Amino acid sequence: MDFSKLAQIQLSSETEIKPFKCAEDDLNGFLFDDAKHFQNELMAVTSEIFLKKYLKFA
């Protein structure tokens, strides 16, 4: 895999999480229901990995 084509972005309260579904229901639940709250409470840091070609600012 060519890692230079990837971008890692830390989740923030302004991050728009677009609909998707992974194979793990627990991960889906955490990302959509808990990740922003945990980050705001300083209990966790969540990052997302994207292909740079799909990012508007990359």
N, C-alpha and C positions, 0 to 999 in steps of 0.2 A: 504494500500500500504506500502511495506517495503522500506522506504526511504534510508536505508543503502545500497541498491542495485543501487542507483542513484549517478551520478556524475554531478556537475555543473561546466561548463568550460566557462570562459569569452572569447568572440570572440576577435581575434587579426587579424592583417593584414595578418598573415601567415595561419590563419584557412582555411582549405579546407571545403567548404560547399557542401556536396554531394547532388545530386538531390533528391527531395522529393516534395510533394504537400500536403499542409493542406487545410482545407475547406475554409479558409479565403484568398482570393486573395490579400487583402491589406497586410497581414502578409507575404505572399510569396514574394510580391514585395519589401517590406522593407528589408527582410532578404537577398535576392539575389541582390538587386539594391542599397540599401541605408545604411545598417547597418555598413559596414566597413568605409564608408565615414564619417558617423555621429560620429563613434568612433574616427577616426583620427582627426576630427575637435573638439573633446571634447564636442559634443552635446548630446551624448547618450552612454550608455553602454549596450551591448547585451550579454546575457549569453544563453548557450544551455544546455539542460538537456539530459543526456544519461544513458542508462543502462550500468553499469560498465562492464558487461560481454562482451560488444561489443567494448570496448576501448582497444587499444593495450598496453597502458601504465598503466592501472588501476590494 
